[in-house]
Amino acid sequence: MIFGYARVSTKEQNLDLQIDALAKAGCEDVFSEKLSGRSEKKPKLEELISKLRKGDMVVVYSLDRLGRTSKELINLLSDFKEKGIQFKSLQEGIFDTTSAMGEAVFQIIAILKAMEVQVLSERTKDGLAAARARGKKGGRPKGSYDKNKAAAAVTLYQRDLPISEITKSLNISRSTLYQYLRNEGIK
């Protein structure tokens, strides 16, 4: 059986491109999730892996959808090979783990992908440090703390009202509610 796996990092991102490409590649069953690649647990990937049998194939849109680090990818593909499971990446089209050349290419690409992630991370950190050196602060602007709403939030929360009702009645976001509760000493 040919299985597909699609993943995007945030809920705002769309899976359609990956799912369409996997369907076109002949995937009979596609597992998808919206979850950061840095997450240690990937429930849909774990579910997919639990269904794999000897002779099956796993197809992904791109290697980085499967894992963030070369070690993670190499371990996963080694497990696939031991279990007789084939692997294919659509973006890195030369990928076919059933041959020695395909395995070598996999290891090279995995290293390059990991390096790319590291370089992007370093650039981001350098950019943030440069901005801080110029006196810029990142993140959301601090909102004003409304002591009356905070007190009301605590009262409603202690009455075991659902979070959605509290946020609606006070016209605040969920994160603001939790901030109020933390600042008022409620865990």
Buried (B, 14 or more C-beta within 10 A) or exposed (E): EBBBBBBBBEEEEEBEEBBEBBEEBEBEEBBBBBBEBEEEEBEBBEEBBEEBEEEBBBBBBBBBBBBBBBEBBBEBBEEBBEEEBBBBBBBBEEBBBEEEEBBEBBEEBBBEBBEEBEEEEEEEEEEEEEEEEEEEEEEEEEEEEBEEBBEBBBEBBEEEEEEEEBBEEBEBEEEBBBBBBEEEEEE
